[in-house]
Amino acid sequence: MQTDALLQQIAFIKEIDKLKYILRRTKLFNSDRHENDAEHSWHLAMMTLILAEHSDQPVDILKVLKMVLIHDIVEIDAGDTFIYDTVKNHTNTDEELLAAKRIFGLLPEKQAKEFIAIWEEFEEGSTNEARFAKTMDRLEPLLQNASNNGGTWTEFNVPYEKVYAKKKAIKEGSAAIWEYAENLINENVEKGILKKQGSSS
């Protein structure tokens, strides 16, 4: 016998298939193909499993996995906002909250409340799990851009200062991963891929 809960869950599962169609600005490693949100979320989940030992604080890995898997589902309605966008703010918006309530609201009430709470916790970034999830979220496109000769940094003339400012959130979750990331950013400056403001070299 099919329960209402099962039918609601199936409806949600069908709805989130749309995440596969939301294209990000970043491209796959060493590739010209844009990554979609579902691929991004899967990659962050795998990174969490592999890199969790480098978290500065103990974390509930299952909660981090939930965060990285659901954090971009709101983009089904709200679209992907480029982190270096100069017009639209990348931080949590009313539009995204409406999307969270609609999409997660397809689920049975208990699950819906849990998913909205986890999404909000990620956005606020104040718990150990949220900080580490954001470390993963900021690291992946850094690795992608470094593999693509600057990728979106070059394509959109993003200066070193802006990249550094956005990526230093990595440090909040892991000093070790931040040390790696900072070295990678500096290597791209030395290669002339990332340009410092006011510098022609």
N, C-alpha and C positions, 0 to 999 in steps of 0.2 A: 504494500500500500504506500502510495506517494504521500509524504507529509508536506504541509505548507512550507516548513523549514527547508526541505530538500529542494522544492521548486524555486524558492527564493535564492538558495545557494547556486543552483544551476543558472538562474537568470544573471546573477553576479558574474559567474564564470564566463558566460557568453559575452557579457558586457566588457569585461577586461581584455578580451581578445583584441579590442580596438587599440590597446596600448602598443601592439605590434606595428601599427600604422603611424604612430607619432614619431617623426624623425627629429633627431637631435642635430645640432650644428657639428658636433665632433664626428670624426670618421673612425672606422675600425683601424686597428694597428696596421701600419704600412699599407694603407688602402685609400681608394678614392670613394668608397661607399660609406654613406652616412649610417651611423648607428641608430637603431630605433630604441624607444624607451624600454621595451621588454628585454632586449639584449643587454641594455645598460643595467637593468635591475638584476638580471641573472648574473652578470659579471660581478656586481657588487656583492651578491650573496656568496659567490665562490671566493672572492677576495676576503670576505669576512671569515669564512671557514679557515682559510690559509693563514691569514695575518693576525687573527685574534690574540695570539700570544704576545704581540707587540703593543697591545693596549696598555696605557699607563695605569689604568684602574681595572679591577675585576669587572667583567661584564657578563650579563646573561646573553649568551650567544643566540639563543632562540629569539629573544626580543630584538636584538640587532638585525637578525635575518628578517624578521617581520617588518622592521623599519625600512630596510633597503629594498625589500620586495614590493612594499606598498607606497613608498614615498612619492612616486611619480604617477600613480594611478589618477590623481586629480587632473593630470595633463590631458586626459581623454576629453575633458570639457574645456579646461583653461589653456591648453596648448603648452608647448615648451617655451619657456622664457630663457633666452640666452644669458648666461651668467655675466657676460660683459656688455649686455644691452645698455645703451646710454639713454634710452627713453623709458622703458618699462622696468620697474624694480624687480629684481630676482627674488626678493624675500616674500614671505607668506602674504598673500593678498586675499581680499574678501571674495574674489572670484574663485580662488582655490578652495576656500572654506565651503562655499556653496557647492562646488564640485564634489568635495569630500562627503558632504551630507547627502547629496543625490546618489552618488555611486555606491558608497558604503551602506547607504540607506536601503539598497536593494536586498541586503542580507537580513537574516533574522535579527531582531532588536539587540540581543546580547552581543552578537558578533559585530554588528554595526557600531555599537558603542565602543567596543574594544578597538576596532580598526581606526575609528576617528580619534580616539585617545592616543593611540600609538602614532598616528600621523601627526597630531598636534605636538606630541612629545618630541618627535624628530625635528619638527619645524622650530620649536623653542630652543632645542639644542642644549639643555641645561643638565641632563642626566649623563652618567657615564656611557650608557648605551647610545644615546643620541649623539654624543660627541664622537664616539668611535664610528658610528654610522656615517656621520658627516666627513670624517677622515677618509673613509672609503669613497664617498661620493665626490670629494675633491681630488682624490688621488687618481682615479681612473682616467678622467679626461686629460690630466697632466701627462700621464704615460702615453696616451694616444697622441697628443699634440707633439710630444718629444719624438715619437716614432714617425711622424709625418712632416718633418722639417718645419715645425711650428704650427702646422694645422690651422686652427681657427685664430691663433695669435697673429699669424702672418696674413691670413685672409682678411681679417678685420682690423689690422694695424693696432693690435692691443699692446700697449707698452709694458715693460717689465714691472713698473710700479703697480699697475692694476692687477697683473697676474699674481705678484707677490702678496698683495693685500687680500685677494680672494683665497689664495692657497694657504695662507698662514693658519687658517682654521684647522688644517691637518694637525697642527701642533697641539690643539686642545685634546685630541684623542690619543696621540702617540708621539713622544719625543723622537723615538727611533725612526719612525716613518717620515716625520717632518725633516729630520737630518738628511735622509735620502732625497726627499722631495726638493729641499732647498738646494742641495748639491746639483740636482738635475736642472733646476731653474737656472742656476749660475752657469752650468755648462752651456745652456742654450744662449746665455748672454755672451759667453766667450766665443761661441761659434758664429755670433752675429745674427742669430735667428730672433732672439728677443732683444728689442732696442730699449735703452733707457731714455726717458724723456729729456729733450734738449741735447741729445747726443746723435751725431750723424754717423758714428761708427758702429 
